[in-house]
Every structure is written in C-alpha cells, then in structure tokens.
Amino acid sequence: MDDDIERLRRILLAMSEVDVEAAEYRELRAQLISELVRMQAEKDLLERLRPIQDQVERIGTRDPDFQLKNFMDAGWK
C-alpha cells in the first residue's frame, strides 16, 4: 500500500477512535474484502487475463531452440 495512504489510514483510525480489535471492525473488514472479491470475479475472464497477455507480448516471441533444462542447469553453476 502507498505510504501516504497507509499514513492517512492510521490517522483516520486514531482520530475516529476505532477499535481495530472490535468484532464490528473485523466484520466490516471481512465484508469489504468479500465485496472486492465479488467485484473482481464479475470481471470478464478475458478482461482479467489481458494484463498477463500484455506482459507476454512485451517479452516477445518464443525461441524455438531454447532448452529449459540447459538454462536451469547453467543457473546452478
């Protein structure tokens, strides 16, 4: 999390005297996380995969002569 956002979160919690150990806080936190997960799951699969596909495209085409075993063996030397 961004340092400024984390600092502001701490200030807000301190000023509002929120008890982060309270059951209500933990329940609210769980509900927020659940909602974020639900919203992420609603995204179309292709939309969720697009950032990964973009990274693969930036890497470039696959070398047909690449030998993974030789590459890994060289990493151990």
PDB file of N, CA, C and O in Angstrom:
ATOM      1  N   MET A   1       0.850  -1.177   0.000  1.00  0.00           N
ATOM      2  CA  MET A   1       0.000   0.000   0.000  1.00  0.00           C
ATOM      3  C   MET A   1       0.891   1.233   0.000  1.00  0.00           C
ATOM      4  O   MET A   1       1.953   1.241   0.622  1.00  0.00           O
ATOM      5  N   ASP A   2       0.460   2.258  -0.689  1.00  0.00           N
ATOM      6  CA  ASP A   2       1.185   3.510  -0.756  1.00  0.00           C
ATOM      7  C   ASP A   2       1.401   4.061   0.655  1.00  0.00           C
ATOM      8  O   ASP A   2       0.492   4.020   1.485  1.00  0.00           O
ATOM      9  N   ASP A   3       2.606   4.576   0.927  1.00  0.00           N
ATOM     10  CA  ASP A   3       2.939   5.071   2.267  1.00  0.00           C
ATOM     11  C   ASP A   3       2.004   6.190   2.722  1.00  0.00           C
ATOM     12  O   ASP A   3       1.601   6.223   3.885  1.00  0.00           O
ATOM     13  N   ASP A   4       1.657   7.106   1.819  1.00  0.00           N
ATOM     14  CA  ASP A   4       0.759   8.203   2.183  1.00  0.00           C
ATOM     15  C   ASP A   4      -0.617   7.680   2.564  1.00  0.00           C
ATOM     16  O   ASP A   4      -1.219   8.144   3.533  1.00  0.00           O
ATOM     17  N   ILE A   5      -1.109   6.723   1.807  1.00  0.00           N
ATOM     18  CA  ILE A   5      -2.430   6.161   2.096  1.00  0.00           C
ATOM     19  C   ILE A   5      -2.409   5.439   3.436  1.00  0.00           C
ATOM     20  O   ILE A   5      -3.341   5.557   4.230  1.00  0.00           O
ATOM     21  N   GLU A   6      -1.341   4.695   3.678  1.00  0.00           N
ATOM     22  CA  GLU A   6      -1.229   3.993   4.956  1.00  0.00           C
ATOM     23  C   GLU A   6      -1.170   4.985   6.108  1.00  0.00           C
ATOM     24  O   GLU A   6      -1.802   4.765   7.142  1.00  0.00           O
ATOM     25  N   ARG A   7      -0.427   6.066   5.951  1.00  0.00           N
ATOM     26  CA  ARG A   7      -0.323   7.091   6.991  1.00  0.00           C
ATOM     27  C   ARG A   7      -1.685   7.734   7.235  1.00  0.00           C
ATOM     28  O   ARG A   7      -2.082   7.937   8.382  1.00  0.00           O
ATOM     29  N   LEU A   8      -2.398   8.052   6.161  1.00  0.00           N
ATOM     30  CA  LEU A   8      -3.729   8.651   6.307  1.00  0.00           C
ATOM     31  C   LEU A   8      -4.704   7.681   6.965  1.00  0.00           C
ATOM     32  O   LEU A   8      -5.552   8.089   7.758  1.00  0.00           O
ATOM     33  N   ARG A   9      -4.582   6.400   6.634  1.00  0.00           N
ATOM     34  CA  ARG A   9      -5.445   5.389   7.256  1.00  0.00           C
ATOM     35  C   ARG A   9      -5.211   5.351   8.761  1.00  0.00           C
ATOM     36  O   ARG A   9      -6.160   5.290   9.543  1.00  0.00           O
ATOM     37  N   ARG A  10      -3.948   5.386   9.159  1.00  0.00           N
ATOM     38  CA  ARG A  10      -3.630   5.362  10.598  1.00  0.00           C
ATOM     39  C   ARG A  10      -4.178   6.593  11.309  1.00  0.00           C
ATOM     40  O   ARG A  10      -4.728   6.498  12.406  1.00  0.00           O
ATOM     41  N   ILE A  11      -4.020   7.754  10.667  1.00  0.00           N
ATOM     42  CA  ILE A  11      -4.520   8.994  11.265  1.00  0.00           C
ATOM     43  C   ILE A  11      -6.038   8.932  11.416  1.00  0.00           C
ATOM     44  O   ILE A  11      -6.578   9.273  12.468  1.00  0.00           O
ATOM     45  N   LEU A  12      -6.718   8.497  10.361  1.00  0.00           N
ATOM     46  CA  LEU A  12      -8.175   8.394  10.402  1.00  0.00           C
ATOM     47  C   LEU A  12      -8.627   7.442  11.502  1.00  0.00           C
ATOM     48  O   LEU A  12      -9.560   7.753  12.242  1.00  0.00           O
ATOM     49  N   LEU A  13      -7.984   6.294  11.619  1.00  0.00           N
ATOM     50  CA  LEU A  13      -8.349   5.341  12.664  1.00  0.00           C
ATOM     51  C   LEU A  13      -8.113   5.937  14.049  1.00  0.00           C
ATOM     52  O   LEU A  13      -8.935   5.762  14.949  1.00  0.00           O
ATOM     53  N   ALA A  14      -6.997   6.637  14.223  1.00  0.00           N
ATOM     54  CA  ALA A  14      -6.696   7.234  15.522  1.00  0.00           C
ATOM     55  C   ALA A  14      -7.694   8.336  15.871  1.00  0.00           C
ATOM     56  O   ALA A  14      -8.159   8.418  17.008  1.00  0.00           O
ATOM     57  N   MET A  15      -8.019   9.174  14.903  1.00  0.00           N
ATOM     58  CA  MET A  15      -8.943  10.286  15.154  1.00  0.00           C
ATOM     59  C   MET A  15     -10.361   9.799  15.418  1.00  0.00           C
ATOM     60  O   MET A  15     -11.087  10.397  16.212  1.00  0.00           O
ATOM     61  N   SER A  16     -10.752   8.724  14.763  1.00  0.00           N
ATOM     62  CA  SER A  16     -12.111   8.226  14.944  1.00  0.00           C
ATOM     63  C   SER A  16     -12.213   7.265  16.116  1.00  0.00           C
ATOM     64  O   SER A  16     -13.300   6.787  16.441  1.00  0.00           O
ATOM     65  N   GLU A  17     -11.086   6.983  16.749  1.00  0.00           N
ATOM     66  CA  GLU A  17     -11.023   6.093  17.900  1.00  0.00           C
ATOM     67  C   GLU A  17     -11.663   4.739  17.606  1.00  0.00           C
ATOM     68  O   GLU A  17     -12.402   4.184  18.419  1.00  0.00           O
ATOM     69  N   VAL A  18     -11.356   4.232  16.420  1.00  0.00           N
ATOM     70  CA  VAL A  18     -11.879   2.935  16.013  1.00  0.00           C
ATOM     71  C   VAL A  18     -11.070   1.844  16.711  1.00  0.00           C
ATOM     72  O   VAL A  18      -9.839   1.857  16.687  1.00  0.00           O
ATOM     73  N   ASP A  19     -11.762   0.924  17.317  1.00  0.00           N
ATOM     74  CA  ASP A  19     -11.108  -0.216  17.962  1.00  0.00           C
ATOM     75  C   ASP A  19     -10.925  -1.301  16.914  1.00  0.00           C
ATOM     76  O   ASP A  19     -11.871  -2.013  16.577  1.00  0.00           O
ATOM     77  N   VAL A  20      -9.694  -1.429  16.394  1.00  0.00           N
ATOM     78  CA  VAL A  20      -9.452  -2.387  15.316  1.00  0.00           C
ATOM     79  C   VAL A  20      -9.523  -3.832  15.809  1.00  0.00           C
ATOM     80  O   VAL A  20      -9.498  -4.764  15.006  1.00  0.00           O
ATOM     81  N   GLU A  21      -9.612  -4.016  17.105  1.00  0.00           N
ATOM     82  CA  GLU A  21      -9.759  -5.360  17.658  1.00  0.00           C
ATOM     83  C   GLU A  21     -11.228  -5.726  17.859  1.00  0.00           C
ATOM     84  O   GLU A  21     -11.550  -6.875  18.161  1.00  0.00           O
ATOM     85  N   ALA A  22     -12.104  -4.761  17.695  1.00  0.00           N
ATOM     86  CA  ALA A  22     -13.531  -4.997  17.929  1.00  0.00           C
ATOM     87  C   ALA A  22     -14.101  -5.914  16.853  1.00  0.00           C
ATOM     88  O   ALA A  22     -13.665  -5.907  15.701  1.00  0.00           O
ATOM     89  N   ALA A  23     -15.081  -6.699  17.264  1.00  0.00           N
ATOM     90  CA  ALA A  23     -15.724  -7.632  16.340  1.00  0.00           C
ATOM     91  C   ALA A  23     -16.378  -6.885  15.182  1.00  0.00           C
ATOM     92  O   ALA A  23     -16.374  -7.373  14.052  1.00  0.00           O
ATOM     93  N   GLU A  24     -16.941  -5.703  15.451  1.00  0.00           N
ATOM     94  CA  GLU A  24     -17.596  -4.927  14.397  1.00  0.00           C
ATOM     95  C   GLU A  24     -16.604  -4.517  13.322  1.00  0.00           C
ATOM     96  O   GLU A  24     -16.919  -4.561  12.133  1.00  0.00           O
ATOM     97  N   TYR A  25     -15.402  -4.117  13.737  1.00  0.00           N
ATOM     98  CA  TYR A  25     -14.368  -3.720  12.782  1.00  0.00           C
ATOM     99  C   TYR A  25     -13.963  -4.917  11.925  1.00  0.00           C
ATOM    100  O   TYR A  25     -13.863  -4.809  10.703  1.00  0.00           O
ATOM    101  N   ARG A  26     -13.733  -6.057  12.572  1.00  0.00           N
ATOM    102  CA  ARG A  26     -13.323  -7.256  11.826  1.00  0.00           C
ATOM    103  C   ARG A  26     -14.416  -7.697  10.864  1.00  0.00           C
ATOM    104  O   ARG A  26     -14.130  -8.141   9.752  1.00  0.00           O
ATOM    105  N   GLU A  27     -15.680  -7.572  11.297  1.00  0.00           N
ATOM    106  CA  GLU A  27     -16.801  -7.948  10.437  1.00  0.00           C
ATOM    107  C   GLU A  27     -16.893  -7.005   9.232  1.00  0.00           C
ATOM    108  O   GLU A  27     -17.085  -7.457   8.103  1.00  0.00           O
ATOM    109  N   LEU A  28     -16.758  -5.709   9.470  1.00  0.00           N
ATOM    110  CA  LEU A  28     -16.800  -4.736   8.382  1.00  0.00           C
ATOM    111  C   LEU A  28     -15.650  -4.979   7.402  1.00  0.00           C
ATOM    112  O   LEU A  28     -15.835  -4.929   6.186  1.00  0.00           O
ATOM    113  N   ARG A  29     -14.480  -5.240   7.940  1.00  0.00           N
ATOM    114  CA  ARG A  29     -13.305  -5.515   7.097  1.00  0.00           C
ATOM    115  C   ARG A  29     -13.567  -6.748   6.231  1.00  0.00           C
ATOM    116  O   ARG A  29     -13.273  -6.741   5.036  1.00  0.00           O
ATOM    117  N   ALA A  30     -14.114  -7.796   6.827  1.00  0.00           N
ATOM    118  CA  ALA A  30     -14.415  -9.019   6.077  1.00  0.00           C
ATOM    119  C   ALA A  30     -15.446  -8.759   4.984  1.00  0.00           C
ATOM    120  O   ALA A  30     -15.337  -9.300   3.884  1.00  0.00           O
ATOM    121  N   GLN A  31     -16.445  -7.932   5.284  1.00  0.00           N
ATOM    122  CA  GLN A  31     -17.460  -7.609   4.285  1.00  0.00           C
ATOM    123  C   GLN A  31     -16.868  -6.822   3.120  1.00  0.00           C
ATOM    124  O   GLN A  31     -17.213  -7.063   1.963  1.00  0.00           O
ATOM    125  N   LEU A  32     -15.979  -5.885   3.426  1.00  0.00           N
ATOM    126  CA  LEU A  32     -15.336  -5.103   2.369  1.00  0.00           C
ATOM    127  C   LEU A  32     -14.478  -5.988   1.472  1.00  0.00           C
ATOM    128  O   LEU A  32     -14.506  -5.866   0.248  1.00  0.00           O
ATOM    129  N   ILE A  33     -13.720  -6.874   2.095  1.00  0.00           N
ATOM    130  CA  ILE A  33     -12.890  -7.795   1.319  1.00  0.00           C
ATOM    131  C   ILE A  33     -13.757  -8.691   0.464  1.00  0.00           C
ATOM    132  O   ILE A  33     -13.445  -8.933  -0.702  1.00  0.00           O
ATOM    133  N   SER A  34     -14.833  -9.179   1.026  1.00  0.00           N
ATOM    134  CA  SER A  34     -15.751 -10.049   0.288  1.00  0.00           C
ATOM    135  C   SER A  34     -16.330  -9.320  -0.922  1.00  0.00           C
ATOM    136  O   SER A  34     -16.440  -9.894  -2.006  1.00  0.00           O
ATOM    137  N   GLU A  35     -16.696  -8.067  -0.734  1.00  0.00           N
ATOM    138  CA  GLU A  35     -17.257  -7.284  -1.840  1.00  0.00           C
ATOM    139  C   GLU A  35     -16.210  -7.048  -2.932  1.00  0.00           C
ATOM    140  O   GLU A  35     -16.527  -7.114  -4.119  1.00  0.00           O
ATOM    141  N   LEU A  36     -14.975  -6.776  -2.537  1.00  0.00           N
ATOM    142  CA  LEU A  36     -13.913  -6.594  -3.527  1.00  0.00           C
ATOM    143  C   LEU A  36     -13.676  -7.873  -4.324  1.00  0.00           C
ATOM    144  O   LEU A  36     -13.491  -7.825  -5.540  1.00  0.00           O
ATOM    145  N   VAL A  37     -13.682  -8.992  -3.654  1.00  0.00           N
ATOM    146  CA  VAL A  37     -13.501 -10.281  -4.329  1.00  0.00           C
ATOM    147  C   VAL A  37     -14.657 -10.540  -5.290  1.00  0.00           C
ATOM    148  O   VAL A  37     -14.442 -10.993  -6.414  1.00  0.00           O
ATOM    149  N   ARG A  38     -15.880 -10.255  -4.852  1.00  0.00           N
ATOM    150  CA  ARG A  38     -17.048 -10.441  -5.707  1.00  0.00           C
ATOM    151  C   ARG A  38     -16.973  -9.567  -6.954  1.00  0.00           C
ATOM    152  O   ARG A  38     -17.265 -10.025  -8.058  1.00  0.00           O
ATOM    153  N   MET A  39     -16.581  -8.313  -6.775  1.00  0.00           N
ATOM    154  CA  MET A  39     -16.492  -7.396  -7.905  1.00  0.00           C
ATOM    155  C   MET A  39     -15.407  -7.839  -8.886  1.00  0.00           C
ATOM    156  O   MET A  39     -15.580  -7.742 -10.101  1.00  0.00           O
ATOM    157  N   GLN A  40     -14.298  -8.319  -8.353  1.00  0.00           N
ATOM    158  CA  GLN A  40     -13.216  -8.805  -9.220  1.00  0.00           C
ATOM    159  C   GLN A  40     -13.677 -10.028 -10.002  1.00  0.00           C
ATOM    160  O   GLN A  40     -13.343 -10.176 -11.178  1.00  0.00           O
ATOM    161  N   ALA A  41     -14.443 -10.908  -9.355  1.00  0.00           N
ATOM    162  CA  ALA A  41     -14.908 -12.127 -10.009  1.00  0.00           C
ATOM    163  C   ALA A  41     -15.917 -11.825 -11.110  1.00  0.00           C
ATOM    164  O   ALA A  41     -16.073 -12.616 -12.040  1.00  0.00           O
ATOM    165  N   GLU A  42     -16.606 -10.684 -11.015  1.00  0.00           N
ATOM    166  CA  GLU A  42     -17.580 -10.320 -12.027  1.00  0.00           C
ATOM    167  C   GLU A  42     -16.935  -9.881 -13.336  1.00  0.00           C
ATOM    168  O   GLU A  42     -17.581  -9.888 -14.383  1.00  0.00           O
ATOM    169  N   LYS A  43     -15.661  -9.499 -13.277  1.00  0.00           N
ATOM    170  CA  LYS A  43     -14.984  -9.082 -14.493  1.00  0.00           C
ATOM    171  C   LYS A  43     -14.931 -10.251 -15.464  1.00  0.00           C
ATOM    172  O   LYS A  43     -14.797 -11.408 -15.065  1.00  0.00           O
ATOM    173  N   ASP A  44     -15.036  -9.932 -16.711  1.00  0.00           N
ATOM    174  CA  ASP A  44     -14.924 -10.927 -17.754  1.00  0.00           C
ATOM    175  C   ASP A  44     -13.535 -11.573 -17.687  1.00  0.00           C
ATOM    176  O   ASP A  44     -12.542 -10.887 -17.442  1.00  0.00           O
ATOM    177  N   LEU A  45     -13.468 -12.871 -17.903  1.00  0.00           N
ATOM    178  CA  LEU A  45     -12.196 -13.592 -17.829  1.00  0.00           C
ATOM    179  C   LEU A  45     -11.156 -12.976 -18.757  1.00  0.00           C
ATOM    180  O   LEU A  45     -10.004 -12.799 -18.361  1.00  0.00           O
ATOM    181  N   LEU A  46     -11.543 -12.652 -19.968  1.00  0.00           N
ATOM    182  CA  LEU A  46     -10.586 -12.065 -20.908  1.00  0.00           C
ATOM    183  C   LEU A  46     -10.080 -10.715 -20.410  1.00  0.00           C
ATOM    184  O   LEU A  46      -8.922 -10.361 -20.631  1.00  0.00           O
ATOM    185  N   GLU A  47     -10.946  -9.967 -19.741  1.00  0.00           N
ATOM    186  CA  GLU A  47     -10.547  -8.681 -19.181  1.00  0.00           C
ATOM    187  C   GLU A  47      -9.517  -8.882 -18.060  1.00  0.00           C
ATOM    188  O   GLU A  47      -8.572  -8.104 -17.929  1.00  0.00           O
ATOM    189  N   ARG A  48      -9.712  -9.931 -17.256  1.00  0.00           N
ATOM    190  CA  ARG A  48      -8.764 -10.212 -16.171  1.00  0.00           C
ATOM    191  C   ARG A  48      -7.438 -10.742 -16.693  1.00  0.00           C
ATOM    192  O   ARG A  48      -6.390 -10.515 -16.088  1.00  0.00           O
ATOM    193  N   LEU A  49      -7.486 -11.453 -17.823  1.00  0.00           N
ATOM    194  CA  LEU A  49      -6.263 -12.028 -18.380  1.00  0.00           C
ATOM    195  C   LEU A  49      -5.470 -11.038 -19.225  1.00  0.00           C
ATOM    196  O   LEU A  49      -4.289 -11.266 -19.488  1.00  0.00           O
ATOM    197  N   ARG A  50      -6.086  -9.961 -19.649  1.00  0.00           N
ATOM    198  CA  ARG A  50      -5.433  -9.025 -20.557  1.00  0.00           C
ATOM    199  C   ARG A  50      -4.102  -8.503 -20.029  1.00  0.00           C
ATOM    200  O   ARG A  50      -3.148  -8.463 -20.806  1.00  0.00           O
ATOM    201  N   PRO A  51      -3.965  -8.100 -18.767  1.00  0.00           N
ATOM    202  CA  PRO A  51      -2.651  -7.641 -18.283  1.00  0.00           C
ATOM    203  C   PRO A  51      -1.564  -8.713 -18.414  1.00  0.00           C
ATOM    204  O   PRO A  51      -0.411  -8.398 -18.708  1.00  0.00           O
ATOM    205  N   ILE A  52      -1.927  -9.955 -18.199  1.00  0.00           N
ATOM    206  CA  ILE A  52      -0.953 -11.049 -18.338  1.00  0.00           C
ATOM    207  C   ILE A  52      -0.577 -11.215 -19.807  1.00  0.00           C
ATOM    208  O   ILE A  52       0.595 -11.391 -20.139  1.00  0.00           O
ATOM    209  N   GLN A  53      -1.574 -11.159 -20.680  1.00  0.00           N
ATOM    210  CA  GLN A  53      -1.300 -11.267 -22.113  1.00  0.00           C
ATOM    211  C   GLN A  53      -0.411 -10.125 -22.588  1.00  0.00           C
ATOM    212  O   GLN A  53       0.459 -10.332 -23.433  1.00  0.00           O
ATOM    213  N   ASP A  54      -0.615  -8.931 -22.061  1.00  0.00           N
ATOM    214  CA  ASP A  54       0.223  -7.790 -22.423  1.00  0.00           C
ATOM    215  C   ASP A  54       1.672  -8.023 -22.016  1.00  0.00           C
ATOM    216  O   ASP A  54       2.589  -7.686 -22.766  1.00  0.00           O
ATOM    217  N   GLN A  55       1.885  -8.598 -20.834  1.00  0.00           N
ATOM    218  CA  GLN A  55       3.245  -8.886 -20.379  1.00  0.00           C
ATOM    219  C   GLN A  55       3.911  -9.910 -21.280  1.00  0.00           C
ATOM    220  O   GLN A  55       5.087  -9.775 -21.617  1.00  0.00           O
ATOM    221  N   VAL A  56       3.167 -10.928 -21.668  1.00  0.00           N
ATOM    222  CA  VAL A  56       3.714 -11.961 -22.552  1.00  0.00           C
ATOM    223  C   VAL A  56       4.105 -11.351 -23.896  1.00  0.00           C
ATOM    224  O   VAL A  56       5.150 -11.691 -24.450  1.00  0.00           O
ATOM    225  N   GLU A  57       3.278 -10.460 -24.417  1.00  0.00           N
ATOM    226  CA  GLU A  57       3.590  -9.808 -25.683  1.00  0.00           C
ATOM    227  C   GLU A  57       4.856  -8.973 -25.582  1.00  0.00           C
ATOM    228  O   GLU A  57       5.645  -8.930 -26.526  1.00  0.00           O
ATOM    229  N   ARG A  58       5.065  -8.303 -24.439  1.00  0.00           N
ATOM    230  CA  ARG A  58       6.276  -7.485 -24.261  1.00  0.00           C
ATOM    231  C   ARG A  58       7.529  -8.347 -24.207  1.00  0.00           C
ATOM    232  O   ARG A  58       8.605  -7.896 -24.600  1.00  0.00           O
ATOM    233  N   ILE A  59       7.405  -9.576 -23.726  1.00  0.00           N
ATOM    234  CA  ILE A  59       8.562 -10.477 -23.657  1.00  0.00           C
ATOM    235  C   ILE A  59       9.051 -10.815 -25.066  1.00  0.00           C
ATOM    236  O   ILE A  59      10.254 -10.913 -25.310  1.00  0.00           O
ATOM    237  N   GLY A  60       8.123 -10.989 -25.965  1.00  0.00           N
ATOM    238  CA  GLY A  60       8.487 -11.282 -27.349  1.00  0.00           C
ATOM    239  C   GLY A  60       8.201 -12.726 -27.713  1.00  0.00           C
ATOM    240  O   GLY A  60       7.654 -13.494 -26.922  1.00  0.00           O
ATOM    241  N   THR A  61       8.583 -13.070 -28.922  1.00  0.00           N
ATOM    242  CA  THR A  61       8.312 -14.415 -29.413  1.00  0.00           C
ATOM    243  C   THR A  61       9.214 -15.430 -28.736  1.00  0.00           C
ATOM    244  O   THR A  61      10.309 -15.108 -28.277  1.00  0.00           O
ATOM    245  N   ARG A  62       8.738 -16.641 -28.686  1.00  0.00           N
ATOM    246  CA  ARG A  62       9.457 -17.753 -28.047  1.00  0.00           C
ATOM    247  C   ARG A  62      10.571 -18.235 -28.958  1.00  0.00           C
ATOM    248  O   ARG A  62      10.379 -18.373 -30.166  1.00  0.00           O
ATOM    249  N   ASP A  63      11.746 -18.492 -28.371  1.00  0.00           N
ATOM    250  CA  ASP A  63      12.889 -19.039 -29.117  1.00  0.00           C
ATOM    251  C   ASP A  63      12.657 -20.538 -29.281  1.00  0.00           C
ATOM    252  O   ASP A  63      12.621 -21.262 -28.286  1.00  0.00           O
ATOM    253  N   PRO A  64      12.500 -21.019 -30.511  1.00  0.00           N
ATOM    254  CA  PRO A  64      12.223 -22.448 -30.711  1.00  0.00           C
ATOM    255  C   PRO A  64      13.395 -23.344 -30.306  1.00  0.00           C
ATOM    256  O   PRO A  64      13.207 -24.539 -30.078  1.00  0.00           O
ATOM    257  N   ASP A  65      14.605 -22.777 -30.216  1.00  0.00           N
ATOM    258  CA  ASP A  65      15.791 -23.565 -29.858  1.00  0.00           C
ATOM    259  C   ASP A  65      16.104 -23.519 -28.360  1.00  0.00           C
ATOM    260  O   ASP A  65      17.086 -24.115 -27.918  1.00  0.00           O
ATOM    261  N   PHE A  66      15.287 -22.825 -27.585  1.00  0.00           N
ATOM    262  CA  PHE A  66      15.531 -22.691 -26.160  1.00  0.00           C
ATOM    263  C   PHE A  66      15.336 -24.026 -25.461  1.00  0.00           C
ATOM    264  O   PHE A  66      14.335 -24.710 -25.670  1.00  0.00           O
ATOM    265  N   GLN A  67      16.314 -24.391 -24.623  1.00  0.00           N
ATOM    266  CA  GLN A  67      16.265 -25.621 -23.846  1.00  0.00           C
ATOM    267  C   GLN A  67      16.201 -25.251 -22.357  1.00  0.00           C
ATOM    268  O   GLN A  67      17.190 -24.802 -21.776  1.00  0.00           O
ATOM    269  N   LEU A  68      15.048 -25.442 -21.765  1.00  0.00           N
ATOM    270  CA  LEU A  68      14.854 -25.056 -20.378  1.00  0.00           C
ATOM    271  C   LEU A  68      15.813 -25.789 -19.441  1.00  0.00           C
ATOM    272  O   LEU A  68      16.355 -25.182 -18.517  1.00  0.00           O
ATOM    273  N   LYS A  69      16.027 -27.081 -19.669  1.00  0.00           N
ATOM    274  CA  LYS A  69      16.917 -27.843 -18.797  1.00  0.00           C
ATOM    275  C   LYS A  69      18.326 -27.275 -18.824  1.00  0.00           C
ATOM    276  O   LYS A  69      18.945 -27.126 -17.771  1.00  0.00           O
ATOM    277  N   ASN A  70      18.846 -26.956 -20.002  1.00  0.00           N
ATOM    278  CA  ASN A  70      20.191 -26.383 -20.105  1.00  0.00           C
ATOM    279  C   ASN A  70      20.261 -25.028 -19.394  1.00  0.00           C
ATOM    280  O   ASN A  70      21.243 -24.714 -18.722  1.00  0.00           O
ATOM    281  N   PHE A  71      19.198 -24.233 -19.559  1.00  0.00           N
ATOM    282  CA  PHE A  71      19.141 -22.936 -18.903  1.00  0.00           C
ATOM    283  C   PHE A  71      19.159 -23.086 -17.385  1.00  0.00           C
ATOM    284  O   PHE A  71      19.892 -22.378 -16.694  1.00  0.00           O
ATOM    285  N   MET A  72      18.346 -24.014 -16.866  1.00  0.00           N
ATOM    286  CA  MET A  72      18.289 -24.233 -15.423  1.00  0.00           C
ATOM    287  C   MET A  72      19.596 -24.812 -14.897  1.00  0.00           C
ATOM    288  O   MET A  72      20.050 -24.422 -13.822  1.00  0.00           O
ATOM    289  N   ASP A  73      20.201 -25.722 -15.623  1.00  0.00           N
ATOM    290  CA  ASP A  73      21.479 -26.292 -15.217  1.00  0.00           C
ATOM    291  C   ASP A  73      22.554 -25.197 -15.127  1.00  0.00           C
ATOM    292  O   ASP A  73      23.370 -25.197 -14.205  1.00  0.00           O
ATOM    293  N   ALA A  74      22.548 -24.276 -16.082  1.00  0.00           N
ATOM    294  CA  ALA A  74      23.536 -23.197 -16.082  1.00  0.00           C
ATOM    295  C   ALA A  74      23.334 -22.290 -14.873  1.00  0.00           C
ATOM    296  O   ALA A  74      24.303 -21.722 -14.369  1.00  0.00           O
ATOM    297  N   GLY A  75      22.114 -22.144 -14.402  1.00  0.00           N
ATOM    298  CA  GLY A  75      21.833 -21.317 -13.232  1.00  0.00           C
ATOM    299  C   GLY A  75      22.394 -21.906 -11.947  1.00  0.00           C
ATOM    300  O   GLY A  75      22.617 -21.177 -10.981  1.00  0.00           O
ATOM    301  N   TRP A  76      22.624 -23.204 -11.922  1.00  0.00           N
ATOM    302  CA  TRP A  76      23.145 -23.863 -10.721  1.00  0.00           C
ATOM    303  C   TRP A  76      24.659 -23.810 -10.657  1.00  0.00           C
ATOM    304  O   TRP A  76      25.250 -24.110  -9.620  1.00  0.00           O
ATOM    305  N   LYS A  77      25.298 -23.425 -11.770  1.00  0.00           N
ATOM    306  CA  LYS A  77      26.771 -23.375 -11.803  1.00  0.00           C
ATOM    307  C   LYS A  77      27.300 -22.116 -11.204  1.00  0.00           C
ATOM    308  O   LYS A  77      28.514 -21.918 -11.154  1.00  0.00           O
TER     309      LYS A  77
END
